[in-house]
């Protein structure tokens, strides 16, 4: 995208009918590290890649709990994301206080989208994947800086998200009926896609779940590492250490799935992953 | 010469002042002189009496004019509803047209609610076709006792709320629990401003198979129960319900139980009228019955010859 004379102000249209500032804001989302979301009928899983600036620093927080039944993953300007999640939390808590009931996700995303339409402010440079439950079931929405929002079965945003999207496109038809464990496994696989060959470790990714009867919570590092090991999807640079845990329904499926798709089996003689 | 100064009080703006220049004799025999004065809080100036009617005289006896004014000022201030210029701001109200009890209970398929159709103006039963139970949205019924105009104001408010809820058009809707919580907030916040909505509300409904029945008072006290009542219903109907209510009442049994409560209220509550509606709400929807009257029995022997023991009385 080239600089032009119509892009200084968010209130200026270009002759082609575009608002360049908004489009530039959407570019900011593509610069952020990847975040993915997927849902079944009863659960929604959010995941993101969390790279720290250096080994000395802590990770950027990209997944926020908004209420017991809603959570959000962000990509882009995390500061804007923090401000918006604070707004969402405040909306949820006010609704809860007046009606003693959880705010339906669909209404929250509309309020969020409307917030983007302020002509005197720069657009928020963050894309939000909003995951939540209401009386109609599980929902996953994507709110973009333009003020548009869409509902998705599965989606990925941020840098190298195309790889994750390709993986999700292949599998999304089954997600509706997936179990919670399968959904988490798919999320981890999708995250791995965006890593382009790096090992998937719990120290560089975050996973969060919300479901019927299960309030939104971020899985802690050990749980995630155990899941990675049990699904045997760590990657190819180093095979998963020791024997995998009792994998439940994930284990054999992971082997079968991993072997057919990526050729990264748990045993010796690993083949290089083709991305 | 004694001067009897009479004044009368029969409600706001019905002051009567009479200055009687003659003494002693029975007031009815004198032709009263009506005098108008100007009312001020400081007692330097005189008093204003608005002439409405000449009933219920109250004598202040012999006083000098200053004392008379002072005493009258105090009696003015003691009357509710009138506020002088130096008083702190307050918006406490009095209820004017009021409805009496509402009784409601949970039964097998939903909620049953009953209320009579009377609107009393003090001790007069002024209006006899007041609908005190209304459906709200798809899932709830609201019944109110207390000031009818405040109930109508609430209905307007809820109308707007339900409208906005419908405008989302997203498959979600406000259920009875949400409305109950909302009404509690409204009532409590009004009470905090010393400007209450003078009602006791009963909110019942069914959503997704869940039955809900709750009450909110005018000061914001709220709770949920299997059977609730307002006003006199608390004292007369709830003991009956505590004894005879049980889970999974059939519709007929529920109606019978409610009618039993309403009959007791009819006999014993002076502001009850014998014209009531029973409303039912289930998962399918709301029905409010046509108004009807309860059968009453007055043929007790004690009523047959009431003056038997005291001739000349009535």
Contacts between the chains, C-beta under 8 A, distances in Angstrom:
chain1	res1	chain2	res2	distance
A	97	B	185	7.6
A	98	B	181	6.4
A	98	B	182	5.6
A	98	B	185	5.4
A	99	B	174	7.0
A	99	B	177	7.8
A	99	B	178	3.9
A	99	B	181	5.1
A	99	B	182	5.8
A	100	B	177	6.2
A	100	B	178	6.8
A	100	B	180	7.8
A	100	B	181	3.9
A	101	B	175	7.5
A	101	B	177	6.2
A	101	B	178	4.8
A	101	B	181	7.3
A	104	B	170	6.8
A	104	B	172	4.2
A	106	B	168	7.5
A	106	B	170	4.6
A	106	B	171	7.9
A	106	B	172	6.9
A	107	B	168	6.0
A	107	B	170	6.8
A	107	B	172	7.1
A	110	B	168	7.8
A	134	B	172	6.1
A	135	B	171	7.8
A	135	B	172	6.2
A	135	B	208	7.0
A	136	B	171	5.1
A	136	B	172	7.0
